[in-house]
Amino acid sequence: MKAIAIDIDGTLTHKDRSIDCRAVECLRSLDIPIVLATGNVLCFARAAAKLIGTGGQIIAENGGVVSLEYDGREYYDGDIDACERAFDALMEHLGAHIQKLDSEYRKTEIALRRNFDAADARQIVGEDIDVVDSGYAIHLKSKDVDKGTGLFRIADLMGIETGDFAAIGDSENDLQLLAAAGFGVAVGNAHPALAAAADLVTAGEYGAGVVEAARYLASCKI
């Protein structure tokens, strides 16, 4: 294992999205790059990276944005115009209560409040756009962009094979991340689909699961 890619919300945090300091301390003790892989916008992820103490390698917007450094070049993938058309369709069918999140900062996808059924939204937007419920927001994104494609992009920039990564997550939007990595970990609170796809499911939930995973990875020298 040469690097770890890790989700933030529901993985590095408690249930209320507050950061788990035990997980942060454990990650800081590892002498390998830590890549934050999140559905959040880049500015949020960069602030989190500073607070957590990682090197600034980030996959944001569910793979739509990749950055190697805090103030370095940003790489973008995804069709925001198609996502806007999908959003307009949802507004027409589901009503004005559909609300964007962080819209002024998102470059490759649209995030929405979780006050409607994602399954209904999928029927409305059709096959061109992915509707992904992360458990914290519902994302409208390009089908060919995900955390897995983001991992391939950042691994190439870092000069590391994706198979040399371990990946840790909790949600369905982490499925492709775990599939791309050489070893996948689902924390104890993970969505059943992610748990089924993981090489390891921790007994601990949220940040406690990250601590457990990091200790396992270090002891096994994967």
KEKE-3310 file (N, C-alpha, C; in steps of 0.2 Angstrom, whole numbers, plus 5000, padded with zeros to 4 digits):
npx = (5004:5003:4997:4982:4965:4951:4935:4925:4912:4903:4912:4926:4920:4909:4892:4885:4892:4903:4920:4930:4941:4950:4951:4958:4970:4975:4977:4986:4997:5002:5014:5011:5004:4988:4973:4959:4943:4928:4911:4909:4912:4927:4933:4928:4934:4948:4949:4946:4956:4967:4964:4963:4976:4982:4991:4985:4980:4967:4951:4936:4919:4913:4922:4923:4931:4949:4963:4980:4988:4986:4985:4986:4985:4969:4959:4946:4931:4916:4899:4892:4882:4872:4869:4862:4851:4845:4842:4832:4822:4818:4814:4802:4794:4794:4793:4795:4802:4813:4830:4846:4863:4877:4879:4886:4899:4901:4907:4906:4895:4878:4872:4859:4847:4841:4827:4818:4813:4826:4825:4813:4818:4827:4819:4814:4825:4831:4842:4854:4860:4867:4859:4863:4863:4871:4868:4870:4868:4859:4865:4867:4875:4888:4887:4899:4908:4915:4920:4929:4935:4940:4950:4959:4963:4970:4979:4987:4993:5000:5009:5007:5000:4983:4980:4989:4983:4974:4956:4944:4927:4910:4897:4886:4891:4904:4907:4913:4926:4931:4931:4941:4953:4966:4963:4949:4939:4925:4917:4909:4896:4892:4884:4874:4877:4890:4897:4896:4904:4916:4933:4936:4926:4924:4922:4920:4911:4909:4921:4928:4929:4938:4950:4951:4953:4964:4974:4973:4978:4991:4996:4995:5003:4998)
npy = (4994:5010:5022:5030:5032:5041:5044:5058:5063:5054:5044:5049:5056:5059:5054:5066:5074:5080:5081:5066:5066:5056:5048:5057:5059:5046:5045:5054:5048:5040:5036:5039:5046:5053:5054:5064:5059:5065:5070:5083:5100:5108:5118:5116:5103:5106:5114:5105:5096:5104:5105:5092:5088:5083:5081:5088:5082:5079:5072:5078:5083:5070:5064:5073:5084:5086:5088:5091:5099:5112:5125:5122:5116:5113:5099:5095:5085:5081:5085:5099:5106:5097:5092:5103:5103:5092:5095:5106:5098:5090:5101:5104:5093:5089:5100:5117:5115:5108:5110:5118:5114:5123:5129:5140:5136:5123:5114:5104:5095:5094:5097:5092:5096:5083:5080:5073:5059:5049:5039:5042:5053:5048:5041:5052:5060:5051:5041:5048:5055:5052:5049:5051:5046:5051:5050:5061:5071:5073:5069:5076:5070:5067:5052:5045:5049:5047:5043:5033:5035:5047:5043:5036:5046:5055:5046:5043:5056:5057:5047:5034:5017:5013:5001:5001:5008:5009:5010:5019:5020:5024:5025:5023:5030:5028:5016:5014:5019:5010:4999:5003:5004:4995:4988:4988:4996:4996:5006:5002:5007:5007:5008:4994:4989:4994:4988:4974:4974:4977:4973:4972:4975:4985:4983:4994:5010:5024:5036:5028:5016:5020:5021:5008:5002:5008:5004:4990:4990:4994:4985:4973:4976:4979)
npz = (5000:4995:4996:5003:4999:5005:5010:5017:5024:5035:5036:5040:5049:5063:5065:5065:5056:5062:5064:5067:5079:5083:5072:5063:5070:5069:5055:5053:5058:5049:5036:5023:5007:5009:5002:5000:4996:4990:4989:4991:4988:4980:4988:5001:5003:5002:5014:5023:5022:5026:5040:5044:5041:5029:5013:5003:4992:4982:4978:4972:4972:4968:4960:4949:4951:4953:4962:4965:4974:4987:4982:4968:4951:4945:4939:4929:4926:4918:4913:4916:4911:4906:4918:4923:4915:4919:4932:4929:4924:4935:4943:4936:4937:4951:4959:4967:4979:4977:4980:4977:4983:4988:4975:4969:4969:4964:4950:4941:4944:4951:4967:4979:4991:5002:5001:4993:4984:4978:4969:4962:4955:4947:4937:4931:4926:4917:4907:4905:4915:4931:4946:4962:4979:4993:5006:5012:5003:4987:4972:4956:4942:4929:4920:4917:4926:4942:4959:4957:4944:4947:4955:4947:4939:4948:4954:4942:4941:4952:4950:4954:4955:4954:4960:4971:4980:4995:4999:5008:5014:5015:5008:4995:4984:4985:4979:4967:4969:4979:4970:4961:4968:4976:4988:4997:5010:5020:5032:5048:5048:5035:5019:5013:5001:4998:5009:5005:4994:4999:5004:5017:5031:5044:5062:5069:5068:5057:5061:5071:5064:5054:5061:5065:5053:5048:5057:5054:5041:5042:5050:5043:5032:5019)
capx = (5000:5007:4993:4975:4960:4946:4929:4925:4906:4901:4918:4930:4916:4903:4885:4882:4897:4908:4926:4932:4949:4954:4953:4963:4976:4977:4979:4992:5003:5004:5019:5010:4999:4981:4969:4952:4939:4922:4906:4909:4916:4934:4935:4927:4939:4954:4949:4946:4963:4971:4962:4965:4983:4984:4995:4981:4978:4959:4946:4930:4913:4912:4927:4923:4937:4955:4969:4986:4990:4981:4984:4989:4981:4963:4957:4939:4928:4909:4895:4888:4876:4868:4866:4857:4845:4841:4839:4826:4817:4816:4810:4796:4790:4794:4791:4800:4805:4820:4835:4853:4868:4884:4878:4891:4905:4901:4909:4905:4889:4874:4870:4853:4845:4838:4820:4814:4815:4831:4822:4808:4822:4830:4814:4813:4831:4832:4848:4860:4863:4867:4857:4867:4861:4877:4866:4870:4865:4858:4870:4866:4882:4889:4888:4906:4913:4914:4926:4934:4938:4944:4956:4963:4966:4975:4985:4992:4996:5005:5014:5005:4995:4977:4980:4993:4979:4968:4951:4939:4921:4903:4891:4885:4895:4911:4908:4918:4932:4934:4933:4947:4958:4969:4960:4943:4937:4919:4917:4904:4890:4892:4878:4875:4880:4897:4899:4896:4909:4923:4938:4936:4921:4926:4917:4918:4907:4911:4928:4931:4930:4944:4955:4952:4955:4971:4978:4973:4982:4998:4999:4996:5007:4995)
capy = (5000:5017:5028:5029:5037:5041:5048:5062:5063:5047:5040:5052:5060:5056:5054:5073:5077:5083:5077:5062:5068:5050:5046:5062:5057:5040:5046:5058:5044:5036:5039:5038:5051:5053:5057:5065:5058:5067:5073:5090:5105:5108:5123:5113:5098:5109:5117:5099:5093:5108:5104:5085:5088:5079:5084:5092:5078:5079:5071:5082:5082:5063:5063:5078:5089:5083:5093:5088:5103:5116:5130:5120:5116:5109:5095:5094:5081:5081:5089:5103:5109:5091:5092:5108:5101:5087:5099:5109:5093:5089:5106:5104:5087:5088:5106:5122:5113:5105:5115:5116:5116:5125:5130:5144:5133:5117:5115:5098:5092:5098:5093:5094:5093:5076:5081:5070:5052:5048:5034:5046:5057:5044:5040:5059:5063:5047:5037:5052:5058:5048:5052:5047:5048:5050:5050:5068:5075:5070:5072:5075:5070:5063:5044:5043:5052:5045:5043:5029:5039:5052:5040:5034:5053:5057:5041:5045:5062:5055:5042:5028:5013:5013:4995:5002:5012:5007:5015:5018:5024:5022:5026:5020:5034:5026:5009:5014:5021:5004:4995:5005:5003:4988:4985:4992:4995:4999:5007:4998:5011:5008:5006:4987:4988:4995:4982:4968:4975:4978:4967:4972:4979:4986:4983:5001:5014:5031:5037:5022:5012:5022:5019:5001:5000:5010:4999:4984:4990:4995:4978:4968:4979:4978)
capz = (5000:4994:4998:5005:4997:5010:5010:5022:5028:5037:5036:5044:5054:5067:5062:5064:5052:5065:5062:5073:5080:5084:5065:5061:5073:5066:5048:5053:5060:5043:5032:5016:5005:5011:4997:5002:4990:4993:4985:4993:4983:4981:4993:5007:5004:5004:5021:5027:5021:5030:5046:5045:5040:5024:5009:4999:4986:4983:4973:4975:4967:4966:4954:4944:4952:4956:4963:4969:4979:4990:4977:4962:4945:4946:4934:4929:4921:4919:4909:4921:4907:4906:4925:4924:4911:4923:4937:4927:4923:4942:4946:4933:4939:4958:4962:4968:4985:4975:4982:4976:4988:4986:4968:4966:4969:4960:4943:4937:4946:4955:4973:4981:4998:5002:5003:4988:4983:4972:4964:4958:4951:4941:4932:4928:4922:4912:4908:4903:4921:4937:4952:4968:4986:4997:5013:5015:4998:4981:4967:4948:4939:4923:4921:4916:4931:4948:4963:4954:4938:4950:4958:4941:4937:4953:4954:4937:4942:4958:4948:4958:4952:4958:4964:4976:4985:4999:4999:5014:5013:5019:5005:4988:4979:4986:4976:4961:4973:4981:4965:4958:4973:4977:4994:4999:5016:5022:5039:5050:5046:5027:5015:5012:4994:4999:5013:5001:4989:5002:5006:5024:5034:5051:5067:5072:5064:5056:5062:5074:5059:5051:5066:5065:5046:5047:5061:5050:5035:5044:5053:5037:5027:5012)
cpx = (5004:5003:4986:4970:4954:4941:4929:4918:4904:4906:4923:4927:4912:4897:4883:4887:4902:4914:4928:4940:4953:4956:4958:4969:4979:4980:4986:4998:5005:5008:5018:5005:4992:4977:4962:4948:4931:4917:4906:4913:4923:4936:4934:4932:4946:4954:4949:4953:4968:4970:4964:4973:4986:4988:4991:4979:4971:4956:4939:4925:4912:4916:4927:4928:4943:4960:4974:4989:4985:4980:4986:4983:4975:4961:4950:4936:4920:4905:4890:4881:4870:4865:4861:4851:4841:4838:4832:4820:4814:4812:4803:4791:4789:4792:4797:4804:4812:4825:4842:4857:4874:4884:4884:4898:4906:4902:4907:4898:4884:4872:4864:4851:4841:4831:4815:4817:4820:4828:4817:4812:4825:4825:4813:4819:4833:4839:4855:4864:4862:4864:4859:4865:4867:4875:4867:4868:4863:4861:4867:4873:4882:4890:4895:4911:4911:4920:4931:4938:4943:4951:4961:4967:4972:4981:4990:4996:5002:5010:5013:5000:4989:4977:4985:4989:4975:4963:4946:4933:4915:4897:4892:4890:4903:4912:4913:4925:4935:4935:4939:4953:4960:4966:4955:4941:4930:4919:4910:4897:4888:4885:4879:4878:4888:4900:4900:4902:4916:4927:4938:4930:4923:4920:4915:4915:4910:4919:4932:4933:4937:4950:4957:4955:4963:4976:4979:4978:4989:5000:5000:5001:5005:4998)
cpy = (5006:5023:5026:5034:5036:5046:5052:5061:5055:5042:5043:5056:5056:5057:5061:5077:5080:5078:5073:5063:5061:5047:5050:5060:5051:5041:5050:5054:5040:5039:5038:5044:5049:5057:5058:5064:5059:5069:5080:5094:5105:5112:5120:5107:5100:5111:5110:5096:5097:5106:5097:5084:5083:5083:5089:5089:5077:5076:5074:5081:5075:5062:5068:5083:5085:5088:5090:5092:5108:5122:5128:5119:5111:5106:5094:5089:5081:5086:5093:5105:5103:5091:5097:5107:5096:5090:5103:5104:5091:5094:5106:5099:5087:5094:5111:5120:5110:5111:5113:5118:5118:5127:5135:5141:5127:5118:5109:5094:5096:5094:5097:5092:5087:5076:5078:5063:5052:5044:5037:5050:5054:5042:5047:5061:5058:5044:5041:5054:5053:5052:5048:5050:5046:5049:5057:5073:5071:5073:5071:5075:5066:5056:5042:5046:5050:5045:5038:5032:5044:5049:5038:5041:5055:5052:5042:5051:5061:5050:5035:5024:5013:5007:4996:5007:5007:5012:5014:5023:5021:5022:5023:5024:5032:5019:5009:5016:5014:4999:4997:5004:4996:4984:4990:4991:4999:5000:5003:5001:5011:5005:4998:4985:4989:4990:4976:4968:4976:4972:4967:4977:4979:4985:4990:5005:5021:5031:5032:5017:5013:5020:5012:4999:5002:5006:4992:4984:4991:4988:4973:4970:4978:4983)
cpz = (5000:4996:5000:5002:5002:5009:5017:5026:5029:5037:5041:5049:5058:5063:5060:5060:5055:5065:5068:5073:5081:5077:5062:5064:5070:5059:5048:5055:5054:5038:5025:5014:5007:5006:4999:4996:4993:4988:4986:4987:4985:4987:5000:5008:5005:5011:5025:5027:5026:5038:5048:5045:5035:5019:5004:4992:4987:4977:4976:4970:4964:4960:4949:4945:4955:4956:4967:4975:4981:4985:4970:4957:4947:4939:4934:4924:4923:4915:4914:4917:4907:4913:4926:4920:4915:4929:4935:4926:4930:4945:4943:4935:4947:4962:4964:4975:4984:4976:4981:4982:4985:4978:4965:4966:4965:4953:4938:4938:4949:4961:4976:4988:4997:5004:4997:4987:4977:4967:4959:4953:4946:4936:4928:4923:4917:4913:4907:4909:4927:4943:4958:4974:4990:5004:5016:5010:4992:4976:4960:4945:4933:4924:4921:4921:4938:4952:4960:4948:4941:4953:4953:4939:4942:4954:4948:4938:4948:4956:4952:4955:4957:4962:4970:4982:4989:4999:5005:5013:5016:5014:4998:4983:4981:4983:4971:4964:4975:4976:4961:4962:4973:4983:4996:5006:5017:5029:5041:5049:5038:5024:5013:5006:4994:5003:5009:4996:4992:5003:5014:5026:5041:5056:5069:5066:5063:5058:5066:5069:5055:5055:5065:5058:5045:5051:5057:5044:5037:5047:5048:5032:5020:5007)
residu = (MET:LYS:ALA:ILE:ALA:ILE:ASP:ILE:ASP:GLY:THR:LEU:THR:HIS:LYS:ASP:ARG:SER:ILE:ASP:CYS:ARG:ALA:VAL:GLU:CYS:LEU:ARG:SER:LEU:ASP:ILE:PRO:ILE:VAL:LEU:ALA:THR:GLY:ASN:VAL:LEU:CYS:PHE:ALA:ARG:ALA:ALA:ALA:LYS:LEU:ILE:GLY:THR:GLY:GLY:GLN:ILE:ILE:ALA:GLU:ASN:GLY:GLY:VAL:VAL:SER:LEU:GLU:TYR:ASP:GLY:ARG:GLU:TYR:TYR:ASP:GLY:ASP:ILE:ASP:ALA:CYS:GLU:ARG:ALA:PHE:ASP:ALA:LEU:MET:GLU:HIS:LEU:GLY:ALA:HIS:ILE:GLN:LYS:LEU:ASP:SER:GLU:TYR:ARG:LYS:THR:GLU:ILE:ALA:LEU:ARG:ARG:ASN:PHE:ASP:ALA:ALA:ASP:ALA:ARG:GLN:ILE:VAL:GLY:GLU:ASP:ILE:ASP:VAL:VAL:ASP:SER:GLY:TYR:ALA:ILE:HIS:LEU:LYS:SER:LYS:ASP:VAL:ASP:LYS:GLY:THR:GLY:LEU:PHE:ARG:ILE:ALA:ASP:LEU:MET:GLY:ILE:GLU:THR:GLY:ASP:PHE:ALA:ALA:ILE:GLY:ASP:SER:GLU:ASN:ASP:LEU:GLN:LEU:LEU:ALA:ALA:ALA:GLY:PHE:GLY:VAL:ALA:VAL:GLY:ASN:ALA:HIS:PRO:ALA:LEU:ALA:ALA:ALA:ALA:ASP:LEU:VAL:THR:ALA:GLY:GLU:TYR:GLY:ALA:GLY:VAL:VAL:GLU:ALA:ALA:ARG:TYR:LEU:ALA:SER:CYS:LYS:ILE)
# end
